[in-house]
């Protein structure tokens, strides 16, 4: 299988549609359909509540009715829509879908009184859909089963993308599928396994489902009940990190469970299309993929360094040090966010290693957040080439990934994204300090939010919730989560005046 590495130029230019205005009717129509998909999700949660005989099921019913009413209004506004979508339409649909899903998704928490603050309810829901996993809850076990299920289910749907999920289960958008997929999966795209986007979505979701079911079974064998196993499988494969316990995975104090979740976090941080190729018997692609090698090498090196530090500096036993290091590095590197140890108590140089893993994130085509390892690999090779050019100024030094030579445009675009990603971290860090957070807390929250990681540093590390954040900081963090999940340009593009003007 050839690996097609394509940095979509329209992500940066705004993708105009043959000098025409937005197709507003089609946008309303698709948003209405997507809201009905969310209604189905609410009804599933209502059934879970009813299974546990909880009165809170009624709040999912209320939310379903409210969401369906708005969805019907959108469908009315979308009557007689012209059946075509441009890139500008796609970006609008994706951006508004994630915002609408969060606004309506927070209603069960807010209406039930389980999270009575609008800021907190919005933050918790945005953290769920973007698979960030940061929580404002200080007593998670007090939530009803239906609400706990909704938290983890929202992560599972958001893991591969809300629109991508809809394309897989309801391929009704026709020629618009490619546009919507490109708008939600911006940036580095590769390993297209089928020419039809809807078919490709179904194949990838099949792999996603297989991983989820397999982990659920293994966790039940380790002593978890069905509910906890399903919720943790949802959160792991989505690299989300929401747990049903305040102490996260540490609640079970089980080496078996920690190893199982560590393995599935690592699997979920790799490119899912590689697994599909393995299911077809093409195992060679798994071992030849340059990004996967970089990702696993990074995981291994950081885990080894932290293991040594915990043995000699924190007096951990060798097996315990390895297990805790493997779990936390896997959790942070894949942007999952589960915790079995408070890394704030580790030697401070290990924090720098974890910050690198927060920024690097998972692989392209995975549920992991961060900058993505393929971009890190390309930037590293480009830097290496610059050193070689100083020695051999006339040499032709192409950059190759998986035996494919990258164009100068691709290299330039990846470098631009990397610099802009770091700039967004800096701006978020600055704003959070302006709101009143100290330097360490603000930096940890900025990096964690934009990388969809979950735990930060110091007062907002894995041992604490984010409830103590000022409301303004929660809104800033929510915005960082969203732009991080949609890889910056898909959202920030909409703030450009030229995006809304006909050209």
C-alpha positions, -999 to 999 in steps of 0.1 A, spaced: 0 0 0 15 33 -10 14 60 17 -1 92 5 11 121 26 -10 151 17 -11 185 34 -44 199 22 -38 234 7 -74 244 12 -69 241 50 -47 272 47 -64 291 19 -100 287 31 -112 264 3 -134 288 -17 -162 273 -38 -159 286 -73 -164 323 -62 -199 314 -47 -213 321 -13 -219 295 14 -246 270 6 -266 279 38 -295 256 31 -273 226 27 -254 235 59 -287 237 78 -299 205 64 -268 185 74 -267 201 108 -303 191 113 -295 155 104 -265 154 127 -285 167 156 -309 137 151 -278 115 154 -271 131 187 -307 124 197 -301 87 192 -271 90 215 -292 106 242 -318 78 239 -291 51 243 -281 68 275 -317 70 286 -319 32 282 -288 28 303 -304 49 330 -336 29 328 -316 -4 331 -303 9 364 -338 22 374 -326 57 377 -350 87 375 -324 107 357 -334 90 324 -360 118 321 -333 144 316 -320 125 285 -356 125 272 -359 162 278 -326 168 260 -337 146 231 -369 166 227 -350 200 228 -324 187 204 -349 172 180 -369 204 180 -339 224 169 -329 197 144 -364 200 128 -360 237 126 -327 233 108 -343 208 84 -370 233 76 -344 260 69 -326 235 47 -356 226 25 -349 226 -13 -311 228 -6 -288 225 -36 -271 192 -34 -235 204 -34 -209 212 -8 -177 233 -11 -148 233 13 -160 265 29 -194 247 36 -175 217 50 -156 238 75 -188 255 87 -206 222 91 -177 206 111 -172 237 133 -208 242 141 -214 204 146 -188 202 174 -202 234 190 -238 223 187 -231 187 200 -214 203 230 -241 228 237 -269 201 236 -246 175 251 -242 195 283 -280 197 289 -283 163 307 -256 174 332 -272 208 336 -309 199 337 -303 171 362 -283 194 385 -254 170 385 -233 199 371 -254 230 379 -229 255 363 -231 263 326 -194 269 325 -187 235 341 -212 216 321 -199 230 288 -163 224 299 -170 187 309 -189 181 276 -163 197 254 -136 178 272 -156 146 265 -162 151 228 -127 163 221 -114 133 241 -94 156 263 -106 140 295 -100 169 319 -128 170 344 -143 195 369 -159 167 389 -146 162 425 -168 131 432 -173 112 400 -188 81 418 -217 103 429 -229 106 393 -258 83 382 -248 54 358 -265 72 329 -244 103 333 -212 83 337 -221 64 305 -228 96 287 -193 110 296 -175 80 282 -199 75 252 -193 111 241 -156 104 241 -160 73 220 -181 91 194 -156 120 194 -126 98 191 -127 93 154 -148 124 148 -185 132 150 -189 138 113 -167 108 105 -190 86 126 -220 99 108 -205 92 74 -199 57 85 -233 49 99 -254 71 76 -237 77 43 -263 101 30 -242 131 21 -231 117 -13 -205 138 -30 -202 159 2 -185 130 21 -150 139 9 -155 175 17 -168 169 52 -140 143 59 -113 167 48 -128 195 69 -128 174 101 -95 155 94 -74 185 84 -36 185 81 -16 153 74 -37 127 56 -25 94 45 -32 57 40 -65 60 21 -77 24 21 -108 28 -1 -117 53 -28 -152 59 -12 -150 79 20 -182 63 34 -167 28 29 -134 38 44 -152 52 74 -170 20 79 -138 0 77 -120 22 102 -149 22 126 -150 -16 123 -114 -17 136 -123 8 163 -152 -14 174 -130 -46 174 -105 -28 197 -133 -17 220 -149 -51 223 -116 -68 228 -106 -45 256 -140 -48 273 -136 -86 274 -100 -84 288 -110 -58 315 -139 -80 326 -114 -109 329 -94 -87 352 -122 -81 376 -141 -51 362 -178 -53 360 -195 -49 326 -204 -12 330 -169 -1 341 -152 -23 315 -173 -8 287 -168 28 299 -131 23 302 -129 6 268 -147 36 253 -123 60 270 -92 40 261 -98 34 224 -109 71 221 -78 81 240 -102 102 261 -94 93 297 -127 97 314 -130 71 342 -160 60 363 -139 65 395 -124 96 410 -90 78 414 -91 68 378 -75 34 369 -56 35 402 -89 26 419 -85 -11 410 -48 -13 421 -44 -41 396 -12 -47 376 -32 -68 350 -57 -39 344 -29 -14 341 -10 -35 315 -42 -41 295 -51 -5 294 -15 5 286 -14 -18 256 -47 -6 243 -37 31 248 -6 24 227 -27 6 200 -52 34 199 -25 60 194 -13 43 162 -27 47 127 -59 26 124 -55 20 87 -24 -1 95 -46 -24 115 -70 -28 86 -41 -38 64 -31 -64 90 -66 -78 90 -61 -82 52 -29 -102 59 -5 -73 49 15 -73 81 46 -58 63 30 -24 63 29 -24 101 66 -29 104 77 -6 76 57 25 86 81 53 95 57 72 118 49 40 138 86 33 143 91 69 155 60 67 178 70 33 194 106 44 197 96 76 215 73 56 238 101 31 246 129 57 252 108 79 275 94 49 294 129 36 299 143 70 312 114 75 336 117 39 348 153 44 357 145 77 374 117 61 395 140 33 406 170 54 416 153 86 427 119 75 441 129 41 454 102 22 433 107 -15 427 118 -23 391 85 -38 380 64 -11 397 86 16 382 83 1 347 45 -4 350 38 32 363 62 47 338 47 27 309 11 35 319 17 73 324 39 77 293 13 57 272 -15 78 287 2 112 280 18 103 247 -15 91 232 -34 120 249 -56 96 268 -52 110 303 -58 81 326 -37 80 358 -23 55 382 4 77 398 9 115 404 38 124 382 41 157 400 59 137 427 84 123 402 118 140 395 112 172 377 133 163 346 107 137 339 81 165 335 100 178 305 98 143 289 61 142 296 57 177 281 73 165 249 49 135 248 20 159 253 31 180 223 39 150 201 7 131 207 -4 101 187 -1 91 151 -21 104 121 -52 83 115 -55 76 152 -77 89 180 -47 105 197 -43 143 199 -12 165 199 9 176 169 11 141 156 43 120 152 44 122 115 48 160 116 75 156 143 93 130 121 92 153 91 105 183 111 133 162 125 143 150 90 142 185 77 165 198 105 189 169 99 190 178 62 198 214 71 229 203 89 239 181 59 234 211 36 259 231 56 285 204 49 274 197 13 257 229 0 253 215 -35 239 182 -26 203 172 -34 189 159 -1 153 148 -5 132 140 26 115 106 24 88 90 45 79 54 38 101 56 7 81 85 -7 99 117 -14 80 147 1 75 179 -19 89 211 -7 54 224 -3 45 195 21 77 201 42 70 239 43 34 233 54 43 208 81 69 233 94 43 261 94 18 239 113 44 230 139 54 266 145 17 277 146 9 249 170 36 262 194 25 297 189 -11 288 199 3 271 231 22 304 239 -9 326 233 -31 303 254 -4 303 281 -3 341 280 -41 345 282 -44 320 311 -17 339 331 -36 371 323 -67 356 338 -48 349 370 -31 315 369 6 311 378 31 303 351 34 266 357 -3 259 360 -11 280 329 16 263 308 4 228 318 -32 237 310 -24 253 277 -3 223 265 -28 197 279 -59 215 264 -46 220 229 -31 185 228 -64 170 242 -44 153 269 -63 159 302 -40 162 332 -17 192 333 10 201 358 11 212 395 -23 220 409 -40 206 378 -21 174 375 -35 138 375 -43 140 412 -66 170 409 -97 180 390 -99 213 371 -128 226 391 -107 253 408 -101 270 375 -118 304 371 -148 303 347 -129 324 322 -101 299 322 -125 271 316 -139 288 285 -104 295 272 -94 259 278 -125 246 261 -116 267 230 -81 253 230 -95 218 232 -117 224 202 -90 240 180 -66 212 191 -91 185 182 -98 200 147 -60 208 142 -61 246 145 -69 258 110 -104 242 107 -117 265 134 -93 295 133 -100 297 95 -135 309 104 -122 340 121 -107 353 89 -129 379 72 -120 365 38 -137 332 47 -171 349 48 -167 369 16 -173 358 -19 -142 358 -41 
